Amino acid sequence: MWKLVIALCLFSSNGELLEHTKVDSIGKCLEMKRVMMRNMNSNVRIMCGEVEGYLEEVNGTEFLTAIRKTK
């Protein structure tokens, strides 16, 4: 099902989306982003934001499997 969620997104240096993860709150997302920025190289871009995401439930846990931009 498609739903608005907060996502932590990792982009390559050319703007290609490499990875996305559903996060419970914007505060948690920003905390995760700070930790990642300290531990990763500068060739990637990390962003937090609200996206329209497709969620699939597996064993009671929701996983973000696809995203679309919101307006």
mmCIF file as Biopython writes it, N, C-alpha, C and O atoms, coordinates in Angstrom:
data_model
#
loop_
_atom_site.group_PDB
_atom_site.id
_atom_site.type_symbol
_atom_site.label_atom_id
_atom_site.label_alt_id
_atom_site.label_comp_id
_atom_site.label_asym_id
_atom_site.label_entity_id
_atom_site.label_seq_id
_atom_site.pdbx_PDB_ins_code
_atom_site.Cartn_x
_atom_site.Cartn_y
_atom_site.Cartn_z
_atom_site.occupancy
_atom_site.B_iso_or_equiv
_atom_site.auth_seq_id
_atom_site.auth_asym_id
_atom_site.pdbx_PDB_model_num
ATOM 1   N N  . MET A ? 1  ? 0.835  -1.187  0.000   1.0 0.0 1  A 1 
ATOM 2   C CA . MET A ? 1  ? 0.000  0.000   0.000   1.0 0.0 1  A 1 
ATOM 3   C C  . MET A ? 1  ? 0.875  1.244   0.000   1.0 0.0 1  A 1 
ATOM 4   O O  . MET A ? 1  ? 1.926  1.258   0.641   1.0 0.0 1  A 1 
ATOM 5   N N  . TRP A ? 2  ? 0.460  2.284   -0.705  1.0 0.0 2  A 1 
ATOM 6   C CA . TRP A ? 2  ? 1.174  3.566   -0.755  1.0 0.0 2  A 1 
ATOM 7   C C  . TRP A ? 2  ? 0.757  4.402   0.442   1.0 0.0 2  A 1 
ATOM 8   O O  . TRP A ? 2  ? -0.426 4.483   0.774   1.0 0.0 2  A 1 
ATOM 9   N N  . LYS A ? 3  ? 1.738  5.023   1.090   1.0 0.0 3  A 1 
ATOM 10  C CA . LYS A ? 3  ? 1.491  5.795   2.300   1.0 0.0 3  A 1 
ATOM 11  C C  . LYS A ? 3  ? 2.575  6.861   2.441   1.0 0.0 3  A 1 
ATOM 12  O O  . LYS A ? 3  ? 3.708  6.650   2.007   1.0 0.0 3  A 1 
ATOM 13  N N  . LEU A ? 4  ? 2.239  8.012   3.046   1.0 0.0 4  A 1 
ATOM 14  C CA . LEU A ? 4  ? 3.245  9.040   3.318   1.0 0.0 4  A 1 
ATOM 15  C C  . LEU A ? 4  ? 4.077  8.609   4.518   1.0 0.0 4  A 1 
ATOM 16  O O  . LEU A ? 4  ? 3.536  8.299   5.579   1.0 0.0 4  A 1 
ATOM 17  N N  . VAL A ? 5  ? 5.398  8.592   4.343   1.0 0.0 5  A 1 
ATOM 18  C CA . VAL A ? 5  ? 6.312  8.173   5.405   1.0 0.0 5  A 1 
ATOM 19  C C  . VAL A ? 5  ? 7.543  9.073   5.401   1.0 0.0 5  A 1 
ATOM 20  O O  . VAL A ? 5  ? 7.818  9.760   4.418   1.0 0.0 5  A 1 
ATOM 21  N N  . ILE A ? 6  ? 8.275  9.063   6.501   1.0 0.0 6  A 1 
ATOM 22  C CA . ILE A ? 6  ? 9.576  9.720   6.579   1.0 0.0 6  A 1 
ATOM 23  C C  . ILE A ? 6  ? 10.608 8.706   6.109   1.0 0.0 6  A 1 
ATOM 24  O O  . ILE A ? 6  ? 10.604 7.559   6.556   1.0 0.0 6  A 1 
ATOM 25  N N  . ALA A ? 7  ? 11.492 9.126   5.206   1.0 0.0 7  A 1 
ATOM 26  C CA . ALA A ? 7  ? 12.498 8.208   4.673   1.0 0.0 7  A 1 
ATOM 27  C C  . ALA A ? 7  ? 13.882 8.836   4.728   1.0 0.0 7  A 1 
ATOM 28  O O  . ALA A ? 7  ? 14.051 10.040  4.535   1.0 0.0 7  A 1 
ATOM 29  N N  . LEU A ? 8  ? 14.855 7.993   4.992   1.0 0.0 8  A 1 
ATOM 30  C CA . LEU A ? 8  ? 16.267 8.343   4.901   1.0 0.0 8  A 1 
ATOM 31  C C  . LEU A ? 8  ? 16.735 7.813   3.556   1.0 0.0 8  A 1 
ATOM 32  O O  . LEU A ? 8  ? 16.677 6.608   3.311   1.0 0.0 8  A 1 
ATOM 33  N N  . CYS A ? 9  ? 17.200 8.707   2.675   1.0 0.0 9  A 1 
ATOM 34  C CA . CYS A ? 9  ? 17.576 8.323   1.314   1.0 0.0 9  A 1 
ATOM 35  C C  . CYS A ? 9  ? 19.066 8.577   1.088   1.0 0.0 9  A 1 
ATOM 36  O O  . CYS A ? 9  ? 19.619 9.582   1.535   1.0 0.0 9  A 1 
ATOM 37  N N  . LEU A ? 10 ? 19.688 7.655   0.393   1.0 0.0 10 A 1 
ATOM 38  C CA . LEU A ? 10 ? 21.105 7.735   0.058   1.0 0.0 10 A 1 
ATOM 39  C C  . LEU A ? 10 ? 21.224 7.828   -1.457  1.0 0.0 10 A 1 
ATOM 40  O O  . LEU A ? 10 ? 20.732 6.962   -2.181  1.0 0.0 10 A 1 
ATOM 41  N N  . PHE A ? 11 ? 21.887 8.896   -1.937  1.0 0.0 11 A 1 
ATOM 42  C CA . PHE A ? 11 ? 22.047 9.145   -3.357  1.0 0.0 11 A 1 
ATOM 43  C C  . PHE A ? 11 ? 23.517 9.090   -3.743  1.0 0.0 11 A 1 
ATOM 44  O O  . PHE A ? 11 ? 24.383 9.464   -2.952  1.0 0.0 11 A 1 
ATOM 45  N N  . SER A ? 12 ? 23.803 8.625   -4.958  1.0 0.0 12 A 1 
ATOM 46  C CA . SER A ? 12 ? 25.170 8.644   -5.476  1.0 0.0 12 A 1 
ATOM 47  C C  . SER A ? 12 ? 25.539 10.074  -5.862  1.0 0.0 12 A 1 
ATOM 48  O O  . SER A ? 12 ? 24.692 10.967  -5.824  1.0 0.0 12 A 1 
ATOM 49  N N  . SER A ? 13 ? 26.785 10.289  -6.227  1.0 0.0 13 A 1 
ATOM 50  C CA . SER A ? 13 ? 27.240 11.627  -6.601  1.0 0.0 13 A 1 
ATOM 51  C C  . SER A ? 13 ? 26.552 12.141  -7.863  1.0 0.0 13 A 1 
ATOM 52  O O  . SER A ? 13 ? 26.487 13.351  -8.079  1.0 0.0 13 A 1 
ATOM 53  N N  . ASN A ? 14 ? 26.035 11.230  -8.706  1.0 0.0 14 A 1 
ATOM 54  C CA . ASN A ? 14 ? 25.320 11.672  -9.915  1.0 0.0 14 A 1 
ATOM 55  C C  . ASN A ? 14 ? 23.809 11.762  -9.704  1.0 0.0 14 A 1 
ATOM 56  O O  . ASN A ? 14 ? 23.068 11.973  -10.664 1.0 0.0 14 A 1 
ATOM 57  N N  . GLY A ? 15 ? 23.339 11.604  -8.456  1.0 0.0 15 A 1 
ATOM 58  C CA . GLY A ? 15 ? 21.929 11.787  -8.143  1.0 0.0 15 A 1 
ATOM 59  C C  . GLY A ? 15 ? 21.082 10.537  -8.188  1.0 0.0 15 A 1 
ATOM 60  O O  . GLY A ? 15 ? 19.869 10.613  -7.989  1.0 0.0 15 A 1 
ATOM 61  N N  . GLU A ? 16 ? 21.678 9.393   -8.442  1.0 0.0 16 A 1 
ATOM 62  C CA . GLU A ? 16 ? 20.929 8.139   -8.497  1.0 0.0 16 A 1 
ATOM 63  C C  . GLU A ? 16 ? 20.597 7.674   -7.078  1.0 0.0 16 A 1 
ATOM 64  O O  . GLU A ? 16 ? 21.467 7.653   -6.208  1.0 0.0 16 A 1 
ATOM 65  N N  . LEU A ? 17 ? 19.328 7.299   -6.848  1.0 0.0 17 A 1 
ATOM 66  C CA . LEU A ? 17 ? 18.907 6.788   -5.553  1.0 0.0 17 A 1 
ATOM 67  C C  . LEU A ? 17 ? 19.499 5.404   -5.344  1.0 0.0 17 A 1 
ATOM 68  O O  . LEU A ? 17 ? 19.245 4.489   -6.128  1.0 0.0 17 A 1 
ATOM 69  N N  . LEU A ? 18 ? 20.287 5.251   -4.287  1.0 0.0 18 A 1 
ATOM 70  C CA . LEU A ? 18 ? 20.951 3.981   -4.002  1.0 0.0 18 A 1 
ATOM 71  C C  . LEU A ? 18 ? 20.188 3.156   -2.979  1.0 0.0 18 A 1 
ATOM 72  O O  . LEU A ? 18 ? 20.108 1.932   -3.088  1.0 0.0 18 A 1 
ATOM 73  N N  . GLU A ? 19 ? 19.630 3.831   -1.987  1.0 0.0 19 A 1 
ATOM 74  C CA . GLU A ? 19 ? 18.991 3.118   -0.880  1.0 0.0 19 A 1 
ATOM 75  C C  . GLU A ? 19 ? 17.982 4.025   -0.209  1.0 0.0 19 A 1 
ATOM 76  O O  . GLU A ? 19 ? 18.149 5.245   -0.205  1.0 0.0 19 A 1 
ATOM 77  N N  . HIS A ? 20 ? 16.933 3.442   0.361   1.0 0.0 20 A 1 
ATOM 78  C CA . HIS A ? 20 ? 15.952 4.202   1.130   1.0 0.0 20 A 1 
ATOM 79  C C  . HIS A ? 20 ? 15.447 3.342   2.279   1.0 0.0 20 A 1 
ATOM 80  O O  . HIS A ? 20 ? 15.288 2.128   2.149   1.0 0.0 20 A 1 
ATOM 81  N N  . THR A ? 21 ? 15.198 4.002   3.414   1.0 0.0 21 A 1 
ATOM 82  C CA . THR A ? 21 ? 14.778 3.312   4.626   1.0 0.0 21 A 1 
ATOM 83  C C  . THR A ? 21 ? 13.675 4.106   5.300   1.0 0.0 21 A 1 
ATOM 84  O O  . THR A ? 21 ? 13.791 5.323   5.442   1.0 0.0 21 A 1 
ATOM 85  N N  . LYS A ? 22 ? 12.604 3.437   5.718   1.0 0.0 22 A 1 
ATOM 86  C CA . LYS A ? 22 ? 11.527 4.071   6.474   1.0 0.0 22 A 1 
ATOM 87  C C  . LYS A ? 22 ? 12.030 4.358   7.883   1.0 0.0 22 A 1 
ATOM 88  O O  . LYS A ? 22 ? 12.663 3.513   8.516   1.0 0.0 22 A 1 
ATOM 89  N N  . VAL A ? 23 ? 11.734 5.574   8.369   1.0 0.0 23 A 1 
ATOM 90  C CA . VAL A ? 23 ? 12.152 6.000   9.706   1.0 0.0 23 A 1 
ATOM 91  C C  . VAL A ? 23 ? 10.917 6.506   10.434  1.0 0.0 23 A 1 
ATOM 92  O O  . VAL A ? 23 ? 10.018 7.074   9.813   1.0 0.0 23 A 1 
ATOM 93  N N  . ASP A ? 24 ? 10.866 6.304   11.753  1.0 0.0 24 A 1 
ATOM 94  C CA . ASP A ? 24 ? 9.679  6.654   12.531  1.0 0.0 24 A 1 
ATOM 95  C C  . ASP A ? 24 ? 9.425  8.148   12.667  1.0 0.0 24 A 1 
ATOM 96  O O  . ASP A ? 24 ? 8.272  8.575   12.736  1.0 0.0 24 A 1 
ATOM 97  N N  . SER A ? 25 ? 10.502 8.959   12.708  1.0 0.0 25 A 1 
ATOM 98  C CA . SER A ? 25 ? 10.318 10.398  12.900  1.0 0.0 25 A 1 
ATOM 99  C C  . SER A ? 25 ? 11.427 11.161  12.189  1.0 0.0 25 A 1 
ATOM 100 O O  . SER A ? 25 ? 12.476 10.601  11.870  1.0 0.0 25 A 1 
ATOM 101 N N  . ILE A ? 26 ? 11.183 12.439  11.945  1.0 0.0 26 A 1 
ATOM 102 C CA . ILE A ? 26 ? 12.197 13.260  11.292  1.0 0.0 26 A 1 
ATOM 103 C C  . ILE A ? 26 ? 13.409 13.428  12.206  1.0 0.0 26 A 1 
ATOM 104 O O  . ILE A ? 26 ? 14.539 13.499  11.723  1.0 0.0 26 A 1 
ATOM 105 N N  . GLY A ? 27 ? 13.188 13.494  13.519  1.0 0.0 27 A 1 
ATOM 106 C CA . GLY A ? 27 ? 14.295 13.609  14.457  1.0 0.0 27 A 1 
ATOM 107 C C  . GLY A ? 27 ? 15.212 12.396  14.407  1.0 0.0 27 A 1 
ATOM 108 O O  . GLY A ? 27 ? 16.435 12.540  14.404  1.0 0.0 27 A 1 
ATOM 109 N N  . LYS A ? 28 ? 14.633 11.206  14.368  1.0 0.0 28 A 1 
ATOM 110 C CA . LYS A ? 28 ? 15.417 9.977   14.271  1.0 0.0 28 A 1 
ATOM 111 C C  . LYS A ? 28 ? 16.160 9.928   12.938  1.0 0.0 28 A 1 
ATOM 112 O O  . LYS A ? 28 ? 17.308 9.488   12.881  1.0 0.0 28 A 1 
ATOM 113 N N  . CYS A ? 29 ? 15.510 10.378  11.875  1.0 0.0 29 A 1 
ATOM 114 C CA . CYS A ? 29 ? 16.128 10.396  10.551  1.0 0.0 29 A 1 
ATOM 115 C C  . CYS A ? 29 ? 17.352 11.316  10.549  1.0 0.0 29 A 1 
ATOM 116 O O  . CYS A ? 29 ? 18.408 10.936  10.043  1.0 0.0 29 A 1 
ATOM 117 N N  . LEU A ? 30 ? 17.220 12.512  11.104  1.0 0.0 30 A 1 
ATOM 118 C CA . LEU A ? 30 ? 18.338 13.450  11.149  1.0 0.0 30 A 1 
ATOM 119 C C  . LEU A ? 30 ? 19.485 12.924  12.004  1.0 0.0 30 A 1 
ATOM 120 O O  . LEU A ? 30 ? 20.652 13.148  11.686  1.0 0.0 30 A 1 
ATOM 121 N N  . GLU A ? 31 ? 19.155 12.226  13.089  1.0 0.0 31 A 1 
ATOM 122 C CA . GLU A ? 31 ? 20.186 11.608  13.930  1.0 0.0 31 A 1 
ATOM 123 C C  . GLU A ? 31 ? 20.952 10.548  13.136  1.0 0.0 31 A 1 
ATOM 124 O O  . GLU A ? 31 ? 22.182 10.505  13.181  1.0 0.0 31 A 1 
ATOM 125 N N  . MET A ? 32 ? 20.227 9.697   12.411  1.0 0.0 32 A 1 
ATOM 126 C CA . MET A ? 32 ? 20.865 8.665   11.595  1.0 0.0 32 A 1 
ATOM 127 C C  . MET A ? 32 ? 21.719 9.299   10.496  1.0 0.0 32 A 1 
ATOM 128 O O  . MET A ? 32 ? 22.803 8.804   10.186  1.0 0.0 32 A 1 
ATOM 129 N N  . LYS A ? 33 ? 21.230 10.396  9.908   1.0 0.0 33 A 1 
ATOM 130 C CA . LYS A ? 33 ? 21.966 11.089  8.856   1.0 0.0 33 A 1 
ATOM 131 C C  . LYS A ? 33 ? 23.294 11.621  9.380   1.0 0.0 33 A 1 
ATOM 132 O O  . LYS A ? 33 ? 24.321 11.481  8.716   1.0 0.0 33 A 1 
ATOM 133 N N  . ARG A ? 34 ? 23.283 12.237  10.576  1.0 0.0 34 A 1 
ATOM 134 C CA . ARG A ? 34 ? 24.522 12.771  11.167  1.0 0.0 34 A 1 
ATOM 135 C C  . ARG A ? 34 ? 25.546 11.663  11.375  1.0 0.0 34 A 1 
ATOM 136 O O  . ARG A ? 34 ? 26.726 11.840  11.070  1.0 0.0 34 A 1 
ATOM 137 N N  . VAL A ? 35 ? 25.100 10.522  11.893  1.0 0.0 35 A 1 
ATOM 138 C CA . VAL A ? 35 ? 26.015 9.401   12.125  1.0 0.0 35 A 1 
ATOM 139 C C  . VAL A ? 35 ? 26.586 8.901   10.805  1.0 0.0 35 A 1 
ATOM 140 O O  . VAL A ? 35 ? 27.785 8.641   10.704  1.0 0.0 35 A 1 
ATOM 141 N N  . MET A ? 36 ? 25.736 8.765   9.797   1.0 0.0 36 A 1 
ATOM 142 C CA . MET A ? 36 ? 26.192 8.283   8.488   1.0 0.0 36 A 1 
ATOM 143 C C  . MET A ? 36 ? 27.190 9.249   7.869   1.0 0.0 36 A 1 
ATOM 144 O O  . MET A ? 36 ? 28.185 8.820   7.286   1.0 0.0 36 A 1 
ATOM 145 N N  . MET A ? 37 ? 26.933 10.561  7.989   1.0 0.0 37 A 1 
ATOM 146 C CA . MET A ? 37 ? 27.824 11.548  7.383   1.0 0.0 37 A 1 
ATOM 147 C C  . MET A ? 37 ? 29.201 11.526  8.026   1.0 0.0 37 A 1 
ATOM 148 O O  . MET A ? 37 ? 30.204 11.789  7.362   1.0 0.0 37 A 1 
ATOM 149 N N  . ARG A ? 38 ? 29.256 11.213  9.319   1.0 0.0 38 A 1 
ATOM 150 C CA . ARG A ? 38 ? 30.543 11.120  9.999   1.0 0.0 38 A 1 
ATOM 151 C C  . ARG A ? 38 ? 31.341 9.906   9.536   1.0 0.0 38 A 1 
ATOM 152 O O  . ARG A ? 38 ? 32.572 9.931   9.538   1.0 0.0 38 A 1 
ATOM 153 N N  . ASN A ? 39 ? 30.643 8.843   9.138   1.0 0.0 39 A 1 
ATOM 154 C CA . ASN A ? 39 ? 31.299 7.570   8.861   1.0 0.0 39 A 1 
ATOM 155 C C  . ASN A ? 39 ? 31.409 7.213   7.381   1.0 0.0 39 A 1 
ATOM 156 O O  . ASN A ? 39 ? 31.951 6.157   7.051   1.0 0.0 39 A 1 
ATOM 157 N N  . MET A ? 40 ? 30.914 8.056   6.484   1.0 0.0 40 A 1 
ATOM 158 C CA . MET A ? 40 ? 30.922 7.733   5.054   1.0 0.0 40 A 1 
ATOM 159 C C  . MET A ? 40 ? 31.778 8.724   4.283   1.0 0.0 40 A 1 
ATOM 160 O O  . MET A ? 40 ? 32.140 9.785   4.790   1.0 0.0 40 A 1 
ATOM 161 N N  . ASN A ? 41 ? 32.098 8.351   3.034   1.0 0.0 41 A 1 
ATOM 162 C CA . ASN A ? 41 ? 32.863 9.266   2.188   1.0 0.0 41 A 1 
ATOM 163 C C  . ASN A ? 41 ? 31.958 10.372  1.653   1.0 0.0 41 A 1 
ATOM 164 O O  . ASN A ? 41 ? 30.735 10.295  1.777   1.0 0.0 41 A 1 
ATOM 165 N N  . SER A ? 42 ? 32.542 11.370  1.075   1.0 0.0 42 A 1 
ATOM 166 C CA . SER A ? 42 ? 31.784 12.541  0.628   1.0 0.0 42 A 1 
ATOM 167 C C  . SER A ? 42 ? 31.192 12.393  -0.770  1.0 0.0 42 A 1 
ATOM 168 O O  . SER A ? 42 ? 30.616 13.348  -1.291  1.0 0.0 42 A 1 
ATOM 169 N N  . ASN A ? 43 ? 31.318 11.229  -1.383  1.0 0.0 43 A 1 
ATOM 170 C CA . ASN A ? 43 ? 30.794 11.034  -2.736  1.0 0.0 43 A 1 
ATOM 171 C C  . ASN A ? 43 ? 29.313 10.689  -2.759  1.0 0.0 43 A 1 
ATOM 172 O O  . ASN A ? 43 ? 28.760 10.427  -3.827  1.0 0.0 43 A 1 
ATOM 173 N N  . VAL A ? 44 ? 28.666 10.685  -1.612  1.0 0.0 44 A 1 
ATOM 174 C CA . VAL A ? 44 ? 27.240 10.380  -1.552  1.0 0.0 44 A 1 
ATOM 175 C C  . VAL A ? 44 ? 26.506 11.541  -0.887  1.0 0.0 44 A 1 
ATOM 176 O O  . VAL A ? 44 ? 27.099 12.357  -0.181  1.0 0.0 44 A 1 
ATOM 177 N N  . ARG A ? 45 ? 25.204 11.591  -1.133  1.0 0.0 45 A 1 
ATOM 178 C CA . ARG A ? 45 ? 24.353 12.612  -0.521  1.0 0.0 45 A 1 
ATOM 179 C C  . ARG A ? 45 ? 23.282 11.883  0.281   1.0 0.0 45 A 1 
ATOM 180 O O  . ARG A ? 45 ? 22.687 10.922  -0.207  1.0 0.0 45 A 1 
ATOM 181 N N  . ILE A ? 46 ? 23.039 12.324  1.481   1.0 0.0 46 A 1 
ATOM 182 C CA . ILE A ? 46 ? 22.059 11.705  2.362   1.0 0.0 46 A 1 
ATOM 183 C C  . ILE A ? 46 ? 20.982 12.736  2.650   1.0 0.0 46 A 1 
ATOM 184 O O  . ILE A ? 46 ? 21.286 13.881  2.985   1.0 0.0 46 A 1 
ATOM 185 N N  . MET A ? 47 ? 19.715 12.331  2.519   1.0 0.0 47 A 1 
ATOM 186 C CA . MET A ? 47 ? 18.614 13.263  2.742   1.0 0.0 47 A 1 
ATOM 187 C C  . MET A ? 47 ? 17.507 12.600  3.546   1.0 0.0 47 A 1 
ATOM 188 O O  . MET A ? 47 ? 17.264 11.399  3.425   1.0 0.0 47 A 1 
ATOM 189 N N  . CYS A ? 48 ? 16.842 13.399  4.364   1.0 0.0 48 A 1 
ATOM 190 C CA . CYS A ? 48 ? 15.649 12.974  5.087   1.0 0.0 48 A 1 
ATOM 191 C C  . CYS A ? 48 ? 14.473 13.738  4.509   1.0 0.0 48 A 1 
ATOM 192 O O  . CYS A ? 48 ? 14.598 14.909  4.151   1.0 0.0 48 A 1 
ATOM 193 N N  . GLY A ? 49 ? 13.340 13.078  4.421   1.0 0.0 49 A 1 
ATOM 194 C CA . GLY A ? 49 ? 12.167 13.784  3.941   1.0 0.0 49 A 1 
ATOM 195 C C  . GLY A ? 49 ? 10.934 12.925  3.912   1.0 0.0 49 A 1 
ATOM 196 O O  . GLY A ? 49 ? 10.991 11.707  4.080   1.0 0.0 49 A 1 
ATOM 197 N N  . GLU A ? 50 ? 9.810  13.587  3.693   1.0 0.0 50 A 1 
ATOM 198 C CA . GLU A ? 50 ? 8.544  12.887  3.568   1.0 0.0 50 A 1 
ATOM 199 C C  . GLU A ? 50 ? 8.382  12.444  2.118   1.0 0.0 50 A 1 
ATOM 200 O O  . GLU A ? 50 ? 8.507  13.249  1.196   1.0 0.0 50 A 1 
ATOM 201 N N  . VAL A ? 51 ? 8.106  11.173  1.929   1.0 0.0 51 A 1 
ATOM 202 C CA . VAL A ? 51 ? 7.919  10.607  0.600   1.0 0.0 51 A 1 
ATOM 203 C C  . VAL A ? 51 ? 6.661  9.760   0.594   1.0 0.0 51 A 1 
ATOM 204 O O  . VAL A ? 51 ? 6.172  9.336   1.641   1.0 0.0 51 A 1 
ATOM 205 N N  . GLU A ? 52 ? 6.149  9.524   -0.592  1.0 0.0 52 A 1 
ATOM 206 C CA . GLU A ? 52 ? 5.069  8.562   -0.740  1.0 0.0 52 A 1 
ATOM 207 C C  . GLU A ? 52 ? 5.742  7.216   -0.976  1.0 0.0 52 A 1 
ATOM 208 O O  . GLU A ? 52 ? 6.382  7.002   -2.006  1.0 0.0 52 A 1 
ATOM 209 N N  . GLY A ? 53 ? 5.595  6.327   -0.027  1.0 0.0 53 A 1 
ATOM 210 C CA . GLY A ? 53 ? 6.307  5.058   -0.095  1.0 0.0 53 A 1 
ATOM 211 C C  . GLY A ? 53 ? 5.369  3.876   -0.187  1.0 0.0 53 A 1 
ATOM 212 O O  . GLY A ? 53 ? 4.256  3.902   0.337   1.0 0.0 53 A 1 
ATOM 213 N N  . TYR A ? 54 ? 5.836  2.837   -0.864  1.0 0.0 54 A 1 
ATOM 214 C CA . TYR A ? 54 ? 5.077  1.596   -0.931  1.0 0.0 54 A 1 
ATOM 215 C C  . TYR A ? 54 ? 5.582  0.689   0.177   1.0 0.0 54 A 1 
ATOM 216 O O  . TYR A ? 54 ? 6.757  0.323   0.207   1.0 0.0 54 A 1 
ATOM 217 N N  . LEU A ? 55 ? 4.684  0.328   1.090   1.0 0.0 55 A 1 
ATOM 218 C CA . LEU A ? 55 ? 5.056  -0.470  2.250   1.0 0.0 55 A 1 
ATOM 219 C C  . LEU A ? 55 ? 4.553  -1.898  2.095   1.0 0.0 55 A 1 
ATOM 220 O O  . LEU A ? 55 ? 3.408  -2.134  1.709   1.0 0.0 55 A 1 
ATOM 221 N N  . GLU A ? 56 ? 5.427  -2.835  2.403   1.0 0.0 56 A 1 
ATOM 222 C CA . GLU A ? 56 ? 5.055  -4.243  2.443   1.0 0.0 56 A 1 
ATOM 223 C C  . GLU A ? 56 ? 5.302  -4.744  3.855   1.0 0.0 56 A 1 
ATOM 224 O O  . GLU A ? 56 ? 6.321  -4.425  4.468   1.0 0.0 56 A 1 
ATOM 225 N N  . GLU A ? 57 ? 4.360  -5.533  4.369   1.0 0.0 57 A 1 
ATOM 226 C CA . GLU A ? 57 ? 4.488  -6.066  5.717   1.0 0.0 57 A 1 
ATOM 227 C C  . GLU A ? 57 ? 5.000  -7.492  5.665   1.0 0.0 57 A 1 
ATOM 228 O O  . GLU A ? 57 ? 4.466  -8.334  4.944   1.0 0.0 57 A 1 
ATOM 229 N N  . VAL A ? 58 ? 6.054  -7.752  6.447   1.0 0.0 58 A 1 
ATOM 230 C CA . VAL A ? 58 ? 6.634  -9.082  6.557   1.0 0.0 58 A 1 
ATOM 231 C C  . VAL A ? 58 ? 6.770  -9.393  8.036   1.0 0.0 58 A 1 
ATOM 232 O O  . VAL A ? 58 ? 7.489  -8.703  8.758   1.0 0.0 58 A 1 
ATOM 233 N N  . ASN A ? 59 ? 6.082  -10.425 8.483   1.0 0.0 59 A 1 
ATOM 234 C CA . ASN A ? 59 ? 6.121  -10.835 9.898   1.0 0.0 59 A 1 
ATOM 235 C C  . ASN A ? 59 ? 5.830  -9.679  10.845  1.0 0.0 59 A 1 
ATOM 236 O O  . ASN A ? 59 ? 6.478  -9.553  11.884  1.0 0.0 59 A 1 
ATOM 237 N N  . GLY A ? 60 ? 4.862  -8.834  10.499  1.0 0.0 60 A 1 
ATOM 238 C CA . GLY A ? 60 ? 4.452  -7.731  11.358  1.0 0.0 60 A 1 
ATOM 239 C C  . GLY A ? 60 ? 5.308  -6.481  11.268  1.0 0.0 60 A 1 
ATOM 240 O O  . GLY A ? 60 ? 5.042  -5.511  11.977  1.0 0.0 60 A 1 
ATOM 241 N N  . THR A ? 61 ? 6.334  -6.473  10.415  1.0 0.0 61 A 1 
ATOM 242 C CA . THR A ? 61 ? 7.200  -5.304  10.253  1.0 0.0 61 A 1 
ATOM 243 C C  . THR A ? 61 ? 7.001  -4.720  8.865   1.0 0.0 61 A 1 
ATOM 244 O O  . THR A ? 61 ? 6.995  -5.449  7.873   1.0 0.0 61 A 1 
ATOM 245 N N  . GLU A ? 62 ? 6.837  -3.386  8.792   1.0 0.0 62 A 1 
ATOM 246 C CA . GLU A ? 62 ? 6.663  -2.715  7.504   1.0 0.0 62 A 1 
ATOM 247 C C  . GLU A ? 62 ? 8.016  -2.378  6.894   1.0 0.0 62 A 1 
ATOM 248 O O  . GLU A ? 62 ? 8.898  -1.844  7.566   1.0 0.0 62 A 1 
ATOM 249 N N  . PHE A ? 63 ? 8.167  -2.695  5.618   1.0 0.0 63 A 1 
ATOM 250 C CA . PHE A ? 63 ? 9.377  -2.378  4.872   1.0 0.0 63 A 1 
ATOM 251 C C  . PHE A ? 63 ? 9.026  -1.466  3.710   1.0 0.0 63 A 1 
ATOM 252 O O  . PHE A ? 63 ? 8.020  -1.670  3.031   1.0 0.0 63 A 1 
ATOM 253 N N  . LEU A ? 64 ? 9.859  -0.463  3.485   1.0 0.0 64 A 1 
ATOM 254 C CA . LEU A ? 64 ? 9.704  0.478   2.388   1.0 0.0 64 A 1 
ATOM 255 C C  . LEU A ? 64 ? 10.354 -0.134  1.154   1.0 0.0 64 A 1 
ATOM 256 O O  . LEU A ? 64 ? 11.573 -0.300  1.114   1.0 0.0 64 A 1 
ATOM 257 N N  . THR A ? 65 ? 9.544  -0.473  0.138   1.0 0.0 65 A 1 
ATOM 258 C CA . THR A ? 65 ? 10.078 -1.156  -1.038  1.0 0.0 65 A 1 
ATOM 259 C C  . THR A ? 65 ? 10.190 -0.257  -2.262  1.0 0.0 65 A 1 
ATOM 260 O O  . THR A ? 65 ? 10.927 -0.574  -3.196  1.0 0.0 65 A 1 
ATOM 261 N N  . ALA A ? 66 ? 9.465  0.866   -2.271  1.0 0.0 66 A 1 
ATOM 262 C CA . ALA A ? 66 ? 9.546  1.804   -3.402  1.0 0.0 66 A 1 
ATOM 263 C C  . ALA A ? 66 ? 9.105  3.169   -2.899  1.0 0.0 66 A 1 
ATOM 264 O O  . ALA A ? 66 ? 8.340  3.274   -1.940  1.0 0.0 66 A 1 
ATOM 265 N N  . ILE A ? 67 ? 9.604  4.227   -3.564  1.0 0.0 67 A 1 
ATOM 266 C CA . ILE A ? 67 ? 9.190  5.578   -3.172  1.0 0.0 67 A 1 
ATOM 267 C C  . ILE A ? 67 ? 8.850  6.407   -4.408  1.0 0.0 67 A 1 
ATOM 268 O O  . ILE A ? 67 ? 9.344  6.175   -5.511  1.0 0.0 67 A 1 
ATOM 269 N N  . ARG A ? 68 ? 7.974  7.392   -4.160  1.0 0.0 68 A 1 
ATOM 270 C CA . ARG A ? 68 ? 7.635  8.415   -5.155  1.0 0.0 68 A 1 
ATOM 271 C C  . ARG A ? 68 ? 7.790  9.762   -4.469  1.0 0.0 68 A 1 
ATOM 272 O O  . ARG A ? 68 ? 7.557  9.875   -3.266  1.0 0.0 68 A 1 
ATOM 273 N N  . LYS A ? 69 ? 8.177  10.771  -5.214  1.0 0.0 69 A 1 
ATOM 274 C CA . LYS A ? 69 ? 8.300  12.113  -4.662  1.0 0.0 69 A 1 
ATOM 275 C C  . LYS A ? 69 ? 6.924  12.650  -4.290  1.0 0.0 69 A 1 
ATOM 276 O O  . LYS A ? 69 ? 5.928  12.329  -4.939  1.0 0.0 69 A 1 
ATOM 277 N N  . THR A ? 70 ? 6.871  13.471  -3.240  1.0 0.0 70 A 1 
ATOM 278 C CA . THR A ? 70 ? 5.646  14.192  -2.917  1.0 0.0 70 A 1 
ATOM 279 C C  . THR A ? 70 ? 5.781  15.612  -3.423  1.0 0.0 70 A 1 
ATOM 280 O O  . THR A ? 70 ? 6.889  16.064  -3.708  1.0 0.0 70 A 1 
ATOM 281 N N  . LYS A ? 71 ? 4.685  16.313  -3.536  1.0 0.0 71 A 1 
ATOM 282 C CA . LYS A ? 71 ? 4.711  17.692  -4.029  1.0 0.0 71 A 1 
ATOM 283 C C  . LYS A ? 71 ? 5.237  18.638  -2.990  1.0 0.0 71 A 1 
ATOM 284 O O  . LYS A ? 71 ? 5.326  19.841  -3.239  1.0 0.0 71 A 1 
#
